[in-house]
């Protein structure tokens, strides 16, 4: 390409770019780049009540009976209550809150992410991960999982 053609090609390219960029821009004045504001709320915002973005999720409440000295919890994602003392409580659920309103002789947890609370727990066997056991005493613990907690 000779020098004349290079200059012409550069001029055509520059003109095309300038034209293309001006088409992307706003044809109004510099003031049109500033958004309009209003002192009155929009209709959609005023029609709906405000709710917190972090509203807590409430687990469904269930109850389990201790029959013949045994209770089994299988309701995952629930808050389960067992009234009174129970010889053996077996938690097979995941992501549940289990509240025993009494003492437990033997607690077995096979599910994960459970929180179990009882007045007293004699012996605990956990075969899974990320569970929490809360009682007024320090139970005898066999922990075969990871990240399990025991709180007195």
N, C-alpha and C positions, 0 to 999 in steps of 0.2 A: 504494500500500500504506500502511496507517495504521501508527501507532506500535506498536500491540499486535501486529499481524501481523509486523512487522519483528523485534520482540523474540522472538516465538515461533519464527520462521524461524531466527534466529541460534542459539537454544537447541537446536533440532532438529539444525542443522548441526554445532554443537559436540559434541553427544552422539554423532552418527554418526561424526564423526572420531575421537573418543576410543575408541569401540567398535571401529572399524576398526583403529586403531593397536594396541590391546591384543591383537587377534587375531594381529597380525604378531609380537608379542613372544613371549617364552619364559614359560611358565606356572610355571617353577620359581623357585628362589631366585636371588639375585644371584651365588652361587657357580657356577651352571650355565653362566655365560658364559665361564668359564675352562676351556680344553681340558684333558682328562686327559692325563697324560704317563706313560710307562713307562720303566723303566730297562733293559728287555730289548728287543733289536731285533725288529722284526716278522719273521715267517717269510719273507715275500717278499723282504725285503732281505737276509736271511742266506743264501738259496738261490742267489743269483746272484753271481758274482765281480764285483768292481768294475773298470771299464775307464775310462781317462781319456776325458773328453769331447772332447779335441782329439787323438785318435789320428791320426797322419799317414796320408794315403792313399798307397798305393804303386802307382806306374804299372806296367802290365804290361811286362815286358822282352822286347825283340825284337832281332834282328840283321839287318843288311842287308849284302850283299856288293858290293864295288867290282868291277864286271865291265867289262872293256875301258876302264878308266880312269874309269868313271862309276858313281855310286850315287844312287838316288832314294829319299827317305824319304817314305812316304805314310801311315804309321801314326799317326793322331792320338791324343793322349792316351796316349802310350807313351814308354818309355825305350829308345831305339834305339842300338845300338853298331855301329860300322864298324871292323873290324880293319885296321890298316896305313894306308899312304898311299893317297890317291885323287886323281886329276886334277880331277874335278868332282863336287861333292856338291850335289844339288838337293833342298831341303826343301820339300815341298808339303803337309806335315801342319800341324795346329794343336795348340797346347798340348802339345808334346813336348819331351823332353830328348834331344839327339843328341850322342853321345860318339864322336869319331873318334880312334882310337888311332894317330895318325900325322899327316901333313901333308896339307893340301888346297891345290891350286893355285887353284881357283875354287869359291866357295861362293855358291849362289843360294838365297835364301829367299823363297818365295811365300806361305807360311802365316803365321799370327799366333801370338803367345805361345809362341815356341819358344826354347829355350836350347841353343846349339850350342857345343861345346868341342872344340878340336883343338890339337895341338902347335904347328902353324904354319898360317896361312891367308894365301895370296898376295893374292887379290882377293875382295871380298865385294860382292854386289849384293842389296839387300833391297827387295822390292816390296810390303811389307806393314808392319804395325804391331806394336809391343811385343815385339820379339825381342831376344835377347842373344847376342853372339858373344864367346867367351873363347878367347884363344890366347896363346902365349909371345911373339908379335911384334905389331907394329901393322900390320894389313893395309891395302891400298888399298880404300877404301870408297865405294860408290855407294849412297846411302840415299834411296829414293823413298817411304819411309813416315814414320811418326811414332813417337816414344817408343822408338826402338831404341837399344841400348847396346852399346858395344865395350869390352871389358876386356882389359888386357894383364897 
